[in-house]
Amino acid sequence: MRTRLVLLTGLLGSFIITLDVMIVGVSLPSIEADLGAGATGLQWVVDAYTLAFAALLMAAGGVTDRIGAKKAYAIGVAVFTVASVVCGVAPEIEILIGARLLQGAGAALMMPASVTLISTGFRDPAERARAIGVWAVGGSIGAAAGPIVGGAMSAVSWRAVFLMNIPIGIIILVLLIGVGRSPTNAVKLSAAGHLAIFIALGAATFVAIEGGVHGFTSGSVVVAAAAGLAAIIAFVALQKWGSRPVLPRKILRSRNVILTSLVGFAAIGTLFGMVFLFSLYLQQARGLSSFEAGLVFMPMAVTAVGANIVSVRLAERWGPRSPVILGMLVSAVGLALLAFAPSDAPPWWLAIVMVPAGMAGPLAMPSAIGLLVNSVSHENSGTATALFNAIRQFGGATAVAVFGALIAGDLGMESGMRIGLILGVLCVVAAGVAALYLKPPVDVVLVSGPTPSAESDPVAN
């Protein structure tokens, strides 16, 4: 009973975190009309969340290990819920963007805490892998259902998109009361290292968004690029010579940690970018309402649930690499079809083609996350999960920034979309090739086969 409660609590967090990334896309035209936000403002509404999410995840992983997953999760949920209230009542675009940053900070703490809560609650590696797979279902459903829910809510008011988070946040906090205390690890955090990460990712996002609108030689963009480069240099120096490196070196030596993070970057980046592009395209270029645009994403949302189940079955039969590679391949085909679709392609046809285009996440993520968690020791699970999700979220932020710059520039909506989707094809193909080198931990089979020994925890590769 206790393990089911832990899983349900983590599942709800996974759902709401990812839902809030995707739900905003269909609402952007309504936000623009109400608050007077331009193209750049809309990009920041999306990327403020994913930027704070990605930039703070590493610090959040360390905090999770230090204070315990239960306490970290509760704090993250509380911050996320309060920020949702501010988003829902924001009178100006600047306040909305600021509240989205705060939402991202709460989500950053929730993500590694939810995974660690589950990984420590399920001691047997095989059961843990299955639980992580179920947890991933919540995120996949949230990602796929976001545009549909956003379209329905926006038909009433875009503010409802954010206010719906409040009851879910309260339910999670109530459920947490019944969850036992989490183990802690007195890790030492590198404030300078985490600040360097925040500056580097923030600068990269600023350059991509503002450079696409004002030009990459404009003063503010050049300054941001220089600041980002300096932050990267500082991070590398602190990681190599500092007394408190942000990332334990044994994590960086794990092949699975690096490769699953690259897969996550490609899968989430292409999904976020595709939803961002078509949310605007369907409403601004094709004249659909927010609700109608949301319906176009429905087939992708429905099949995402089944794809997660298929992913588990494929891993059982063919090993954990197979659904990762298949997900990248299927997504590449779908994205290519979208990239070369005729301008007058009917919305129903686009809806069908979005199904394979959006399969990278649902097919690949359960196995990728399972491989990651079972490749590191318990005391480093929060940090490793934070690294993985930071790179995933930065993939989403990068895609929105780059795709937004393409359609906002001289290329225009349709040409910018095609180039962005082609870039997505190249990204997922590269990730599929990288997945060939994933290595199942020697002491665990991801979700099937002979039950592995639970006498010792997995160790880093």
N, C-alpha and C positions, 0 to 999 in steps of 0.2 A: 504493500500500500504506500509506504514512504517513497519508494523509488518511482511509483506512478505519479505521485504528487510533484516530485522533483522534475520529472519529465514534462508534465503539464505546465508547470511554472516556466520552465525554460522554453517550451514550445511557444507559449503565448508571447514571450519576449522576442523570440526569433521572428514571429509573424509580424508584430507591430513595428519592429525596427525596419524591416525590409519594406513593409507596406508603406511606411511613411516616406521612403525614398521614391517609390513609384507612383503613389497616389497623387502627388502634386502635379505631375506632368500634364494631365488632361485639364487641370484647373488653371493652367498658366494664362490662357486668353482671358478668362474671367478676372483673374488677379490684375492683369494688365489694364483691363477696362475700368476696374473699380479703383485701383490705386495709382493709375497712370504710369506704370512701370514700362520702360522700353525693353528692347531685346537684351541688353546687358543686365538690367535689373532682374529679368526673368531667369537668366542663367545663374545669377547669384542666389536667387531663391532656391534653386535646386542644389547648387554647389556649396552654398554655405553649410548646409546639413552634411553633405558627404565629405566636405573638406574637414570640418571639425571632427567628424566621425573618424576619418582616416588619420588625421594628424595627432589625435589624442589617444588612439587605440593602444599604442605602445606603452604610454604611461599608465593607461587603464589596466593593461595586463599586469604590470608590476604592482599596481594598487590592489588588484584582485588577489594576487598571490600574498600580499602583505597583510591585508585586513580580513581576508576570507571572502569566498564567493558570495555567500548569502548577504553579508553586509554591503558589499560592493554593488550587488544587484539591486538591493533595496534603494540605495542612494541614487543609482542610475535611473531607476524607474521613477522615483520622485522628481528628479530634475527634468526628465523627459516629459512627465505629465504637466508640471508647472509651465514649462516652455510651450507646450501645446495650447494651454490656455491663452498665453500671450500671443501666439500666432493667430489664434482664432478671433481675437479682438483687435488686432493690429490696425491702427488708423492710417499708417503710412508704410511705404515699401521699405524704408530703412529700418523701421521697428520690426517688420516681418523678417527681414534678413537677419537682424540681430537675434531674434527669437529662434530662427532656424539654426543659427550657430549654437545656441544653448541646447536645442534639441539634439544636435549632433554630439555635443559633449555628453549628454545623458546616455545616448545610444552607445557611445564609445565605451562607457563603463558597463553597460548592460551586456554587450556582446560577449566579451571574454568571460565575464562572470557567469553568464548562462551556460556556456559550454563547460566551464570548469565545474559548475554546480552539478552538471550531469556526469561528467567524467569521473568525479570523485564519488558520486552517488551510486554508480555502477562499477563495482570492483572487477568483475570478470571482463577480460578484454573483448570477448565476442559479444557479450550483452551490451557492453559500453558502445561498441561499434554500431550495433542495431539501434541503440538509443540515440546516438549522434545522427544516424540516418533519419530517424523520426523527427529529430530537432530540425534537420535540414529541410524536411518537408514543410515545416512552418514558414521558413524563409522563402522557399520556392513559391508557395501558395501566396504569400504576401506580395512577392515581386510580380507574379503573374496577375493577381486579382487587383492590384493597385489601380491600374487604369480604369477598370470597370467600376470599382467602388468610387474612385475619384470622379468619374463621369456622372454617376448617379447623384453623388453628393453635390457636385457643382451645379446640377440642374436646379437645386434648391439654393445653395450659396457655397462659394468656395470656402467660407469660414467653417462650414460643417466638416470639411475634410480634416481639419486639425482638432476640432472639438470632440470628434468621435474617439480620440485617443484617451480621453479622460476616464470613461468607465473601464476601459481595458486596463489602464494603469492601476486603478483602484483594485480591480480583481486580482492582479498579480501581487500587489502588496498584501492583500488579505491571505492569499494562498501561501505566501512566504512565511506566514506565522507558523504554519505547520511543518516547515522544513527544518531539519536539524542544523546545528552549528557546523560551519565549514572549517576545515583545517587552514592554518595560516603558515606563512613562510616569511621570515624576517629579511626580505630582500631589501637591498639599498637602491634607491632610485637615483638616476642621474638627471638632475634638473636641467643642466646645460645641454645634455644630449637630447632630451625630449623637446626642449625649446628649439634646438637646431632642426629637429624633424618638423616641428610646426611651421617654422619659418620657410623651410625648403619646400614643403608641400603647398603652403599658402602662396608663396611666390610663383611656383609653377602654375597653379590655377589662375592667379592674377594675370600672368603673362599670356596664357592661352585665351582667356576671356577678353581682356582689355586689348591685347595685341590684335585680335581679330577685328576689333571695332575701330581702334585708334591708330593701328599700325605698330609693328614691332620695333620701330625706331623712335617712338614717342618717348619723352623723358621719363614718365612714370613706369613704363614697361621696361625700359633699360635699367632703371634703378631696382625694380623688383627682380629682374634677372640676375643682377649683380649680387643682390642680397641672398637670393636663392643659392647661387654658386658658393658664396662665402659660407652659408649654412651647411651645405654639403661637405665642404672641406673641413669645417669645424667638427661635424659629426664623425667623419672618417678618422680624424685625429683623436677625438675622444674615445671612439670605439677601439682604436689600436693602442693608444698609450694612456688613456684615462684609468683612474683607479676603480671607476664604476661604469663599465660599458653598459649601454642600453640593452644590448642583446648578448646573452651568454654565448660564448664562442662555440660551445657544442651544438647549439641550435643552428648556427650558421654553417656548421659542418654537416648537417643533416641534408642529404640529397632530397628527401621527400618534402622537407619544409620549404626549400627553395622552389622546387618544381611545382608543388601544389599551389604555392603563392602566385606563380606565373600563370597557372591555369585559372585561378580565381580572378586575376587581373583581366584576362581575356574574356572570360565568361560573363562576369558582371559588367565589365566595360561595354561590351557589345549590347547587352540587354538594356542597360540604362540609356545608352546612346540611341538605340533603336526606338525605345518608347518616347524619349524626348523629341526626336525628329518627327515621328509620326503623330504624336499628340498635337504638335503645332501644324504640321502639314495637312492633316485631315480637317482641321477646323479653319485654318487661315487660307489654304489653297483650294480645298475641296468643298468648303462650306458646310461641313457637318456640325451639329451641335455637340456640346461636351458629352452628353449622354450617348449620342450616336457614335462618337469617336471612341468612347469607352467600350461600346459593344463590339467594335472591330477587334479589340484585344481579347474578347471572350474565348474564342477557340484556343488561343495560346494559354489562357488561364486554366481552362478545363483540362487540357492535355498535360499541363505541368504536374498535376497530381499523379496521373498515371505514369508519367515519365519517371518520377521518383521511385515508384514501385518497380518499374522495369529496371531502373538502375540497380536496385538491390538484387533483383533476380540475375541480372547479367554478372554482377560481382560474385554471386554465389557459384555460378556455373563456369565463368571464364576468368575470374580473378578481378581484383579491384581496378586494374588499369583499363579494362575493356569499356566500361561505361564512360570513362573520362575521354578516351580517344573517340568513341562513337559520338559523344555529345559535341565535340569540336567539329567533327566531320559533317554531321547533320546540320549544325548551325552555319557552317561555311556555305553549304549548298543553299540554305534558305536565304541567307544574307545576299548571296550572289543573285538569286532570283529577284529579290527586292531591288537590288541596285540597278538591274537592267529591265525592270518592269516598265511597260509603256506608260506615258503620262496620263492616259485616260483609263488605266486599269481600274475596274470597279472596286469599291471598298470590300465586297465579299471575297474577291480574289486576293486582295492584300491580306485579309484576315486569315485566309487559308495558308498563305505562304509564310506568315508570321509564326505559324506553329513550328516548323523546323528551324526557323531563324532563332527562335527563343529557347531551343533545346539544350544549349550549352550548360546553363545553370542547373536545370532539373536533372539532367542525366549525369553530369559530371560531379556536382558538388557533394552528394552524399558520400561517394567513394573517396573524393579528394580530402574531405574533412576527416573521414575515418582514418585514412592513411596518415594524415598529419598528427592526429591525437595519439595514435598508437605508435608513433615514431619518436616520441619524447617522453621523458619521465614526468611523473605527477607534479613535481615541484616547478617544472618549467612549462606546464600545459597552458597556464594563463598567458605567459609571454609569447609562446609559440602561436597560440590561437590569435592573439592580438596582432602579431606580425602578419599572419595570413589574412585577417580581415582588414587590416590597414591597407594592404596592397590591393585587396579586392575593391574596397571603397574608393581608393585613389584611382583605380581603373575606371570606376563609374564617374568620378569627378572629372577625370581627364577626357573621357568620351563626351560628356556633356559640354565641356569647355571647347574641345576641338570641333565637334560637330556644330555647336552653336556658332563658333567663329566662321565656319565654312558657309553656313546658310545666311549669316548676317553680313558677309563680305560681298565683294563684287560678283561672286559666282551666282548668287541668288538661291532661292529655296531648292529647286529641283536639282540643279547641277551640284550644289553643295551637299545635298542628301546623297547623291550617287557616289560622290567621292568619299564621303564619310562611311557609307556602307561597304565600299571596296576596301577601305582601310580596316574595317571590321573583319572582312573575310581574311585578309592577310594576318590579322592578329590571332584569330582562332585557329588558323592553319598552323601557325608557329607554335601555339600552345599544344595542339594535338601532337606535333612532332616531339615536343618536350615531354609529353606524357608517356611516350614510349620508354623513357628512362626512369619512370617511377619504380620504386622497389618496395614490395610488401615487407614489413618488419619480419624478421626471422622467427619470432616467437608468437605470431598471431596471424590468423587468416581473417580478413576483414569482417565478413558477415556470414560465413558458412564453413563447411568442411569440418574436420575433426575439431572438437572443442579444445582450444589452446589451454595450456596450464595457467592457472590464476595465482600461482604461488609467488610470482614476482611481477612487478610492474614493468611495462615496456621501457626500454632505455633508448637514448638517442642513437641514431645510426652513426 
